[in-house]
Amino acid sequence: MKITAFLLVTFCWCFGVFAQTGVSVSPPRLYYESDAGQSSRQKVVVTNVSAAHVMDLAVSLGDWQYNDLGENMMYAADSLATSCAGWVSISKKDSYFSLKPGEQKEIEVNITVPNTFKDDIPVHTAMLYVTQMNPIDDVDSRGANIKVSVRSGIKLFHRTQAIKNRKLEIENILFDKKSNQIELYFKNTGNIWADGIVYPELLNTQTGKKTIIDHIIFYTMPADNRKMIIALPEAIEKGKYTATILIDYGDENTIEMGELTFTNE
């Protein structure tokens, strides 16, 4: 007896391909700025990158947010206080459609802010999913029959036209001897999303030797608390160190810096 499994492959914010089927959605993020009672619109282009298969596609909505490690967490639409999924509208003809191999379609995504909206929450978000509804027969690495369906996600960001205040604050920096890593805690205290790069550097205060650690890219939303793990080199010498952490999240005037002194025994 042959058993056929169903596999849904989700590609969020990127170009998705699995075996002989795939969908490309561009751009991966849409940004809106409008106040109460106003509407704004953006467009996305959906492309069937399959060489042989017609793709039946459906558009749906969901919610998302980052956890404290910066990982993407998915939820049902309108389940988060920061959700704008209920503000999103898409025409009926764009909600379900078919694309031939290589064919593409432009979808208009509208956001209308309710007249009763109050800007207690500065930024709202949602996820727009494009999901394949006709799974393709395939075989996995062990020869088992599977049906593959792909889904791509586009992040939607909405903010009012209030003056932007992009601000991050370092709250704590700790050294974990057992795991040989630095823990960086910071928070987005502004009213806008803040994306950037963390640059860690070590200075052995006894020898003067500097060690540059690989930079880390991050994304945050307003009120996000973030914990970032910075692994130290395994071959780091014993001694007294000063760790300098630079957070670059904009122009030269938006850099946050913190230092930690510790001993590696």
N, C-alpha and C positions, 0 to 999 in steps of 0.2 A: 504493500500500500504506500502510495506517495502522499506526503503531507505538504500542503502549500501554506507557507507562512506569509503574513502581511507585514510589510516594513514601510513605515512612514519616516522619511528622512527630512528633517527640518533644517533649513538653512536660513538663519536670521541675519539680515543686513548684508547679504552677500549674494554672489552668483552660485547657484546650486546645481550640481550635476551628480548623478549616480548611474553607472552603467550606461544604458542607451537613452535615458530620459533626463531632462533637465529644464529648469526655468531660470531666466535671468530677470531681475527686477532692478530698475535704476530710476532715481538714486536710492540708496539704502536708508536715507533719513529725509524727513520732510519737516520744515520749520515754519511755524505760523506766528504772526503777531497781530492781535486784534483785541479790541475792548468789548465790553458788554453790548449785545445787540448787533455786533458786526459779524460779517462773514468774510472768509478769505479762502483761497483755493490754490492748490498745487497739483502738479501732474506727475505720474509715474509711467514708465514704459515697461511693459511685460513682454518678454521674448521667449518663444519656444525654441530652445537651442538643440532639440532633438533632431537627428538626421532622418528619422523614419516614422515617428509617432505623432499622431494628432493628440493634443493635450486639451482635455476639458478642465477648465479652471474655475474655481469659486473664490470670491473675495469675502473675508470675514474680519471681525475685530476682536481684540483682546486687550489686556492690560499687561504692563511690565514695570519692574523697578529693579534697582541694584540692591544686593545685600551688602553687609558691611565689608565683604572682601572684594566688592566690585563685580560680582558675578550677576548675570542676567537671570531674573526670576520672572516666570510667566504666570499669569492669572486670567480668570474669565473676565470678559468685558464688564466695565462698570463696577468692579469689585474693590477698587482702591479709591481712597479719598482724592488722589491726584489724577484720576482718570478723566479723559476727555472723549472717551469712546462714544458716549451718548451724544456728543456734539457733531460727530462725523456723519456725512451723508455721501452716498455714491449712487449714481443713476442705476436704474434696474438693468439696463443693457450692459453695464460694466460689472454687475455683481456675479454673473455667470456667463462664460463665453468659451469658445473653442479656438485654438490656434493650430494652424498647419505647421509642419516642420519649417523652421526659419522665419515664421510669421511673427509679427509683433503688434501690440495694441497699446494705445495711450489711454490711461484712466485718469479722470479728474476726481480729486479727493477734496471735498469741501468741509470746512469747519465753521459752524455758526455758534457763537458764544451766546448763551441765554441772556435775556434782558435782566434777569434777576441775579446775574453773576456778581459775586463779591470777591475781591482779589485777596482773600485771606491766604490762599495758596498761590504763590507767584507763578508756578509752572505746572502745566498739566500735560499728560502723556497718554499715548495709546499705541497699540500695535496693529498694523494692517497686514493680514495674512493673505497670501495667494496660494491656494492649495490645489494640487492635481486631484481630480475626482475619478479618473479612469486609470487605476493602477496597471503597471506594465509587468508582464511575466518576465522573470529573470531567475538566475541561479546564484546562490551564495558561494563562498570560497570552499565549502565542503560538499558542494553538488546538490544541495537541497533546493527544491523549488520555492521561490518566493514571489510575492507581488510587491512591486516598489512604487511608492507614491511620494512625490516631493512637495515641500512647502517652503516658501520664502516669506520672511517677515520684514516689514518696513517700519521703522520707529517714527512715530509722530510726536513732535514737540510743539506745545503752544505756550505762549506767554503774552501778557498784556503789553501795551506800549509804554509802560512805566520806564523810568530811567534805569538802565542796567547797573547793577552793583555786583560785580564779579569778585568774590572774596573767599579765600580758604584760610583756615587757621589750624596750625599744628597744636594739638592738645597734649600729646605725650610721645616720648621716644624711650623704648626700653631695650635692654640687651638680655636675651635668653641664653644663658650659658649652656644649658643642656642641649638645645637644638642648634646652637651656634648661629643665631640669627638676630636681627634687629626688628623690633615691632614698631611701626610708625602709625600713630593715631592722628587723624586730622578730620576736619569737618568743613562742609560747604556752608558758610554763613551768609552767602549772598542771595540774590533773588533771581539767579540765572544759572543754567548749567555751566560747569567749569571743567574743561578737559585739559590735560597737560601731561607733563613728564616729571618724574622724580629722579634726581641725580644724587646718588649716595657716594660718599668718598670717605676713606679711612686715613688717618694720620697716626703712625706710631710715634708717640711723643718722646720715646727714648732713643729711637734711631733716626727719626725724621723721614722715614720711608712712607710714601703715599701709595694708597691702593685705590684705584678707580673701579667701582662696581657697576655692572651693567645697569643702564637706566631702565625705568619702568613706566610704561604708558598707563594712564588711568582716565576714568570718566566719572563724573559726579553730578548729582542733581541737588537743588536747594534742600538744606536740612539733612543731607546724607552724612552719616558718620562712617568713616572709613578706617579699616585696619589693613595695613599693608605689611606683608612679610618680606624682609630683605635678607636673603641668605648670604652669609659671609663666605669667602673662599675657604676651602677645606684646609689649605696649607698655610693659613695665616699664622704668623709667628706669635709666640707668647709675648706679652708686654702690656703697656698702658696705651690706650688709644683714645682719640677723639674722632667721633663719627660726625660728619657734616652732611646734612640733608637739605638739598635745594628742591623746591617745588616750583616749577615754571608752568604757569597756567594762563599765559597771555603775553602781553608786551613786557618791556623791561621794567615797568612799574608794578607788575603783579607777580612778584617772586616772594615766596615764603621760605624762610631758612630756620633750621633748628640744629642744635648740637647736643651730643651725648658723650660723656666721658665714661669709659669702662675699662676693666682689666681682663685680658684674655689669659687665663692661667693654664 
